[in-house]
Amino acid sequence: MDKKYRICLDIGGTKILGAIYDENEKIVYRLKKKTKSGGESSANVEQVIISVVDEMMKEFGIKKSQVHAISAGAPGVIDQDSGIVLFSPNLPWRNYDIRTPIQKRFGVPFYIGNDVNIGVLGEYKYGAAKGYKNVVGFFVGTGMGGGLILNGELFTGNQFKAAEYGHMILDPEGPLCGCGQRGCLEAFSSKKGMSSYIKIQTGRGRKCALADEIAETGIFKSKALKNALKDKDEVATEAVDRACHYLAIATGNMINTFSPDIVVYGGGVIEALGNVFLKKIMAEVDRYCMPSIRSTVELKTAALGDDSILYGALSMIK
């Protein structure tokens, strides 16, 4: 039987999102499964991935002979050519060859790349950036990810380490970032950055609807932030305004550096809040870039939502 289906995965530290695509590039089956990466070995995470693919194939009712390829996006520095995960912050992979065991198990090609790079690629091929040649992507989630399309190609830099502009330093005296530097974009504008700001303010005696959740888990859920903004929570609103302020500065820097056709904002926070971030960024960004360059750049939110990385994984399949 001819191979018709492509299996794509969005691998995270706490969940795996999977989709089966038919030959028309339409999603015909989905699966979302929680994972526990804490304390697990590389092989154990590999087995979770294999079990997810097995379950998808079984539930949808297809055999190995009907699968053309498997592709995935995952956090970390990943050599797309070799399929080796050099480093992943949320998974127990260090210089780990994930491609070989997956290909051996299923007998089909396996592709893998950095999740945000791949998410921006998905928006370029199928979403908000379709039809553009030069794309800057900011993905706002627990951290801050970036992706670059230059002259119609995903730019990954030396050893696939490019586009970590969540760690561009915007204030060298600013808050400490998880990377060890101070004043990174991520330290201001990610969920971790906003949560840290809220924690400082509530520590000064101010009230915030997100305080208990942050005290318990260290971070808020995107939906809870949406509700807090709807209720005009003063501290939550300040945290978002601050996040968007620094995103506007970072956006201006990227516009001046690359003169892209479009800047796309995606990730869990953007998905939950709709155009809230975009409107605030657009209100400020003109201050931080040259007018002659800004005039040829569009700013949009991602169109694919949770599926950006899945569609990016699809576009990697040859």
C-alpha positions as CSV (number, residue, x, y, z in Angstrom):
1,M,0.0,0.0,0.0
2,D,1.3,3.5,-0.8
3,K,2.6,5.5,2.1
4,K,0.2,8.4,2.7
5,Y,0.4,9.7,6.2
6,R,2.8,11.9,8.1
7,I,3.0,11.9,11.9
8,C,4.1,15.2,13.5
9,L,4.9,15.9,17.1
10,D,5.3,18.8,19.4
11,I,7.5,17.5,22.3
12,G,7.6,19.5,25.5
13,G,8.8,18.9,29.0
14,T,5.2,18.2,30.3
15,K,3.3,17.1,27.2
16,I,3.5,15.7,23.7
17,L,1.0,17.0,21.1
18,G,0.7,14.8,18.1
19,A,-1.1,14.9,14.7
20,I,-1.5,12.6,11.8
21,Y,-1.6,14.4,8.4
22,D,-3.0,12.9,5.2
23,E,-1.6,13.4,1.8
24,N,-3.5,16.7,1.4
25,E,-1.7,18.0,4.5
26,K,-4.9,18.0,6.6
27,I,-4.9,16.8,10.2
28,V,-7.0,13.7,10.4
29,Y,-6.1,12.6,14.0
30,R,-4.9,14.4,17.1
31,L,-3.5,13.2,20.4
32,K,-2.3,15.2,23.5
33,K,-0.5,13.3,26.2
34,K,1.1,14.5,29.4
35,T,4.6,13.4,30.1
36,K,6.8,13.5,33.1
37,S,10.4,14.3,32.1
38,G,11.7,15.1,35.6
39,G,14.2,12.5,36.7
40,E,13.7,10.4,33.6
41,S,16.5,9.1,31.4
42,S,16.9,9.9,27.7
43,A,15.7,6.4,26.9
44,N,12.6,6.8,28.9
45,V,11.5,10.0,27.1
46,E,12.3,8.2,23.9
47,Q,9.9,5.4,24.9
48,V,7.2,7.9,25.7
49,I,7.5,9.3,22.2
50,I,7.4,5.8,20.7
51,S,4.3,5.0,22.8
52,V,2.6,8.1,21.6
53,V,3.2,7.3,17.9
54,D,2.1,3.7,18.5
55,E,-1.1,4.9,20.2
56,M,-1.8,7.3,17.4
57,M,-1.3,4.7,14.7
58,K,-3.5,2.2,16.6
59,E,-6.3,4.6,17.3
60,F,-6.4,6.0,13.8
61,G,-6.0,2.5,12.3
62,I,-2.9,2.7,10.2
63,K,0.2,0.5,9.8
64,K,3.9,1.3,9.5
65,S,3.7,0.8,5.7
66,Q,1.2,3.7,5.5
67,V,3.5,6.2,7.3
68,H,5.8,8.3,5.0
69,A,7.8,9.9,7.8
70,I,7.7,11.2,11.4
71,S,8.8,14.7,12.4
72,A,9.0,16.7,15.6
73,G,9.9,20.0,17.3
74,A,11.4,19.9,20.7
75,P,13.0,22.5,23.1
76,G,16.8,22.9,23.0
77,V,19.7,23.1,20.7
78,I,19.1,20.4,18.0
79,D,21.3,19.5,15.0
80,Q,18.6,19.1,12.4
81,D,21.1,17.3,10.0
82,S,22.1,14.5,12.4
83,G,19.0,14.4,14.6
84,I,21.2,14.8,17.7
85,V,19.8,16.9,20.6
86,L,22.9,18.8,21.8
87,F,21.1,20.2,24.8
88,S,17.5,20.5,26.0
89,P,16.5,22.6,29.1
90,N,13.4,20.7,29.9
91,L,14.3,17.2,28.8
92,P,17.1,14.8,29.9
93,W,18.9,15.0,26.5
94,R,22.6,15.9,26.2
95,N,24.3,15.0,22.9
96,Y,21.6,12.4,22.4
97,D,20.9,10.7,19.1
98,I,17.1,10.6,19.1
99,R,16.8,9.9,15.4
100,T,18.3,6.5,15.2
101,P,16.1,4.7,17.7
102,I,12.9,6.3,16.3
103,Q,13.9,5.3,12.7
104,K,14.8,1.8,13.8
105,R,11.5,1.3,15.6
106,F,9.2,2.6,12.8
107,G,11.4,2.1,9.7
108,V,10.7,5.6,8.3
109,P,12.7,8.9,8.2
110,F,12.6,10.9,11.4
111,Y,13.1,14.7,11.4
112,I,13.6,16.9,14.5
113,G,14.4,20.6,15.1
114,N,14.1,23.3,17.8
115,D,10.5,23.8,18.6
116,V,10.3,27.6,18.2
117,N,12.4,27.6,15.0
118,I,10.0,25.0,13.7
119,G,7.0,26.9,14.9
120,V,8.1,30.0,13.0
121,L,8.7,27.8,10.0
122,G,5.1,26.5,10.3
123,E,3.8,30.0,10.3
124,Y,5.9,30.8,7.3
125,K,4.7,27.7,5.3
126,Y,1.1,27.6,6.4
127,G,0.2,30.5,8.7
128,A,0.4,34.2,9.3
129,A,3.8,34.6,7.4
130,K,2.8,32.6,4.3
131,G,3.9,34.5,1.2
132,Y,6.7,36.5,2.9
133,K,10.4,35.9,2.5
134,N,11.9,37.4,5.6
135,V,10.3,36.6,9.0
136,V,11.1,37.4,12.6
137,G,9.1,35.3,15.1
138,F,8.7,35.8,18.9
139,F,7.0,33.0,20.8
140,V,5.9,34.0,24.2
141,G,5.4,31.1,26.7
142,T,7.0,30.0,29.9
143,G,10.2,31.3,28.3
144,M,10.8,33.4,25.2
145,G,11.7,31.7,21.9
146,G,12.7,33.1,18.6
147,G,12.9,32.0,15.0
148,L,14.2,33.5,11.8
149,I,13.3,33.0,8.1
150,L,15.8,34.9,5.9
151,N,15.4,34.9,2.1
152,G,12.9,32.1,2.3
153,E,15.1,29.8,4.4
154,L,15.1,28.9,8.1
155,F,18.2,30.5,9.6
156,T,19.8,28.4,12.3
157,G,23.3,29.8,12.4
158,N,26.4,28.0,13.5
159,Q,25.6,24.6,14.9
160,F,21.9,25.3,14.9
161,K,22.2,27.8,17.8
162,A,20.8,31.0,16.2
163,A,17.7,33.0,17.0
164,E,18.0,32.9,20.8
165,Y,17.0,36.5,20.9
166,G,14.9,35.8,24.0
167,H,18.3,36.4,25.6
168,M,19.2,39.7,24.0
169,I,20.1,42.0,26.9
170,L,17.8,45.0,27.1
171,D,18.9,46.3,30.5
172,P,22.3,45.0,31.9
173,E,21.1,46.0,35.4
174,G,17.7,44.3,35.0
175,P,16.3,41.2,36.6
176,L,18.2,37.9,36.6
177,C,17.3,35.5,33.8
178,G,17.4,31.7,34.0
179,C,20.3,31.8,31.6
180,G,22.5,33.6,34.1
181,Q,22.5,37.0,32.5
182,R,20.6,40.1,33.6
183,G,18.0,42.0,31.8
184,C,17.2,39.5,29.0
185,L,14.0,39.9,27.0
186,E,12.9,36.6,28.6
187,A,13.4,38.0,32.1
188,F,10.9,40.8,31.3
189,S,8.4,39.4,28.8
190,S,7.9,35.6,29.3
191,K,5.5,34.0,31.8
192,K,8.5,33.5,34.1
193,G,9.4,37.2,33.8
194,M,5.9,38.4,34.4
195,S,5.5,36.0,37.3
196,S,8.6,37.3,38.9
197,Y,7.4,40.9,38.6
198,I,4.0,40.0,40.2
199,K,5.8,38.1,43.0
200,I,7.9,41.2,43.8
201,Q,4.8,43.4,43.8
202,T,2.7,41.1,46.0
203,G,5.7,40.8,48.3
204,R,5.3,44.6,48.8
205,G,1.8,44.1,50.0
206,R,-0.1,44.7,46.7
207,K,-3.0,42.4,45.7
208,C,-3.1,40.3,42.5
209,A,-5.4,37.5,41.5
210,L,-2.5,35.4,40.3
211,A,-0.5,35.6,43.5
212,D,-1.6,32.3,45.0
213,E,-1.0,30.3,41.8
214,I,2.5,31.9,41.4
215,A,3.3,31.2,45.1
216,E,2.3,27.5,44.6
217,T,3.8,26.7,41.2
218,G,6.1,29.6,40.5
219,I,4.2,30.6,37.4
220,F,0.7,31.5,36.3
221,K,-1.4,29.8,33.6
222,S,-2.1,31.9,30.5
223,K,-5.9,31.5,30.9
224,A,-5.6,32.9,34.5
225,L,-3.7,35.9,33.1
226,K,-6.5,36.5,30.6
227,N,-9.1,36.4,33.3
228,A,-7.0,38.8,35.5
229,L,-6.7,41.3,32.7
230,K,-10.5,41.0,32.0
231,D,-11.1,41.9,35.7
232,K,-8.7,44.9,35.3
233,D,-6.3,43.5,37.9
234,E,-3.8,46.3,38.4
235,V,-0.6,44.3,39.1
236,A,-1.3,41.8,36.3
237,T,-2.0,44.7,33.9
238,E,1.3,46.3,34.9
239,A,3.2,43.0,34.3
240,V,1.7,42.7,30.8
241,D,2.4,46.4,30.0
242,R,6.0,45.9,31.1
243,A,6.3,42.7,29.0
244,C,5.0,44.5,25.9
245,H,7.2,47.5,26.5
246,Y,10.3,45.3,26.3
247,L,8.9,43.2,23.5
248,A,8.4,46.5,21.5
249,I,12.1,47.4,22.1
250,A,13.2,43.9,21.1
251,T,11.0,44.1,18.0
252,G,12.5,47.5,17.1
253,N,16.0,46.0,17.4
254,M,15.1,43.1,15.1
255,I,13.4,45.3,12.6
256,N,16.5,47.6,12.4
257,T,18.8,44.5,12.1
258,F,17.0,42.4,9.6
259,S,14.4,44.6,7.9
260,P,11.9,41.7,7.8
261,D,8.7,41.6,5.8
262,I,6.8,40.6,8.9
263,V,7.1,40.0,12.6
264,V,5.0,37.2,14.0
265,Y,4.0,36.7,17.7
266,G,3.1,33.3,18.8
267,G,3.2,30.9,21.8
268,G,0.8,30.1,24.7
269,V,0.5,33.6,26.1
270,I,-0.3,35.2,22.7
271,E,-2.7,32.3,21.9
272,A,-4.6,32.9,25.2
273,L,-4.7,36.7,25.0
274,G,-5.5,37.3,21.4
275,N,-4.4,40.7,20.1
276,V,-3.8,42.2,23.6
277,F,0.0,41.9,23.2
278,L,0.0,43.0,19.6
279,K,-1.9,46.2,20.2
280,K,0.4,47.2,23.1
281,I,3.5,46.4,21.1
282,M,2.3,48.3,18.1
283,A,1.5,51.3,20.3
284,E,5.2,51.6,21.2
285,V,7.4,49.9,18.5
286,D,7.7,52.9,16.3
287,R,9.9,54.6,19.0
288,Y,12.5,51.9,18.7
289,C,13.2,51.5,15.0
290,M,14.0,53.7,12.0
291,P,10.8,54.9,10.3
292,S,12.1,54.1,6.8
293,I,12.6,50.4,7.8
294,R,9.4,50.2,10.0
295,S,7.2,51.4,7.1
296,T,7.8,48.1,5.2
297,V,7.2,45.7,8.1
298,E,3.9,44.1,9.1
299,L,3.2,42.9,12.7
300,K,0.8,40.0,13.2
301,T,-0.1,37.3,15.7
302,A,0.4,33.7,14.7
303,A,-2.5,32.1,12.8
304,L,-1.9,28.4,13.7
305,G,-2.1,28.6,17.5
306,D,-1.1,25.4,19.2
307,D,-0.5,23.9,15.8
308,S,2.4,26.1,14.7
309,I,5.0,23.5,15.7
310,L,3.1,20.6,14.2
311,Y,2.9,22.4,10.8
312,G,6.5,23.3,11.1
313,A,7.4,19.7,11.7
314,L,5.3,18.8,8.6
315,S,7.3,21.3,6.5
316,M,10.6,19.6,7.5
317,I,9.5,16.3,5.9
318,K,11.2,15.7,2.5
